Amino acid sequence: MWWQMICSRRWWEEIKPHYEQLKAILKDNPLDIVEVYCPLEICRGRNIARGDRFENQSQEQAELMAENIKYSMRVDTSTMSSVECAEAIVKEMFLQNGI
């Protein structure tokens, strides 16, 4: 399982320059990133049920994402359907901001 952690860390190292470049390009403009969240145990169960993810993938992704990306809002897929999540994002990001 050590290789999975290396792959996850390598993934962040590969994406980090692009994330930093995006922030620099949009530094004078609003940048909203939405965290689509699910409690770890539920996410782990969903990933195992999918059959194409390894057991610790949810934990590793949670550690990387929460640590390195600044989110504007969060939606929780354990308490909201995908439609409810989409509606919450539209309401928060667009309707309340007058867009």
C-alpha positions, 0 to 999 in steps of 0.5 A, spaced: 500 500 500 505 504 500 505 505 492 498 508 493 500 514 498 506 515 493 501 516 487 497 520 491 502 525 493 505 525 486 498 527 484 498 533 488 505 535 486 503 534 479 496 538 480 499 543 484 503 548 479 496 548 475 492 550 481 497 555 483 497 558 476 489 558 476 489 562 482 495 567 479 491 568 473 484 569 477 487 573 483 483 580 481 477 576 480 473 571 484 475 564 484 470 559 488 471 552 488 466 548 491 468 542 496 463 536 494 464 532 501 462 526 504 464 523 511 470 518 510 466 512 512 461 513 507 465 515 502 470 509 503 464 504 502 461 508 496 468 507 493 469 499 495 462 498 492 464 501 485 470 496 485 475 501 481 478 504 487 483 502 493 481 502 500 485 508 503 483 512 497 478 516 500 482 518 506 488 520 502 484 524 498 481 527 504 488 529 507 490 532 500 484 536 498 482 539 505 490 541 506 491 544 500 485 547 496 481 553 499 474 552 498 468 557 498 463 552 500 461 545 501 456 540 500 455 534 503 453 528 499 451 524 505 445 528 507 444 531 500 442 528 493 446 530 487 440 535 485 440 538 492 447 539 492 447 542 485 441 547 487 445 549 493 451 551 489 447 555 484 443 558 490 450 560 494 454 562 488 450 565 483 443 567 486 445 570 492 451 574 488 446 577 483 449 573 477 
